């Protein structure tokens, strides 16, 4: 299975932080940029939402991981 197929078949994970990031301007810009990138790379329109949510979810988890490491060190 290709990476593209795996991404499209995977269901996005909803978490308790989804609402908190809904009005975040950085998240909106990231979603817009990912949609533009995905369209330029041939991602089907009906898969755009899933791809953008997965990328934003990954970004949120990376930020939370860094925040945890900072709190542990401090």
Backbone torsions as a table, in degrees:
resi	resn	phi	psi	omega
1	UNK	NA	134.4	179.6
2	UNK	-76.6	164.7	178.0
3	UNK	-61.2	-41.7	179.2
4	UNK	-58.6	-45.8	-179.8
5	UNK	-63.5	-40.0	179.4
6	UNK	-65.1	-40.6	179.9
7	UNK	-64.7	-43.5	-176.8
8	UNK	-73.0	-26.0	-179.9
9	UNK	-86.0	-18.9	-178.5
10	UNK	-79.6	137.2	178.5
11	UNK	-88.6	135.3	178.6
12	UNK	-64.6	146.5	-178.3
13	UNK	-95.8	121.7	176.2
14	UNK	-84.6	138.7	178.4
15	UNK	-131.4	175.4	-176.2
16	UNK	-70.3	-11.5	-178.1
17	UNK	-92.3	-4.6	-175.0
18	UNK	-55.2	-46.9	-179.2
19	UNK	-66.8	-35.6	-177.9
20	UNK	-65.6	-30.2	-177.7
21	UNK	-94.1	-3.3	-174.0
22	UNK	-61.5	-36.5	-178.0
23	UNK	-98.1	6.9	-178.9
24	UNK	-70.9	120.0	-179.7
25	UNK	-60.7	-36.2	-179.9
26	UNK	-64.6	-40.5	178.5
27	UNK	-64.7	-38.9	178.1
28	UNK	-63.7	-42.5	178.9
29	UNK	-65.4	-42.7	179.0
30	UNK	-61.6	-44.8	178.4
31	UNK	-59.6	-44.3	-179.8
32	UNK	-62.8	-44.6	-180.0
33	UNK	-63.7	-40.3	179.5
34	UNK	-66.0	-40.7	177.9
35	UNK	-61.6	-42.6	178.0
36	UNK	-62.9	-46.7	179.4
37	UNK	-59.9	-45.6	-177.3
38	UNK	-63.3	-43.4	177.9
39	UNK	-61.8	-42.8	179.5
40	UNK	-63.9	-24.1	-178.4
41	UNK	-103.3	15.7	171.4
42	UNK	82.5	17.6	177.3
43	UNK	-73.4	134.1	-179.3
44	UNK	-64.2	147.0	-178.4
45	UNK	-56.2	-39.2	-178.0
46	UNK	-72.7	-9.0	177.1
47	UNK	-102.1	-5.4	-175.6
48	UNK	-61.3	-44.2	-177.8
49	UNK	-62.3	-44.4	-179.6
50	UNK	-62.9	-44.1	-179.3
51	UNK	-64.1	-45.6	-178.9
52	UNK	-64.8	-40.0	179.0
53	UNK	-65.2	-36.0	178.2
54	UNK	-67.5	-41.6	179.6
55	UNK	-66.0	-45.4	179.0
56	UNK	-64.0	-39.8	176.8
57	UNK	-60.8	-41.2	177.5
58	UNK	-64.5	-43.0	179.8
59	UNK	-62.0	-43.4	178.9
60	UNK	-61.9	-43.1	-179.2
61	UNK	-67.2	-35.9	177.4
62	UNK	-65.2	-40.2	178.6
63	UNK	-65.9	-44.5	178.9
64	UNK	-62.4	-39.0	178.2
65	UNK	-61.9	-42.8	178.9
66	UNK	-65.4	-40.4	178.9
67	UNK	-62.8	-39.5	178.0
68	UNK	-63.2	-41.8	-179.6
69	UNK	-65.4	-38.0	179.1
70	UNK	-65.4	-41.6	-179.8
71	UNK	-67.4	-33.4	179.4
72	UNK	-69.1	-41.0	-178.3
73	UNK	-72.4	-38.8	-175.0
74	UNK	-73.2	NA	NA
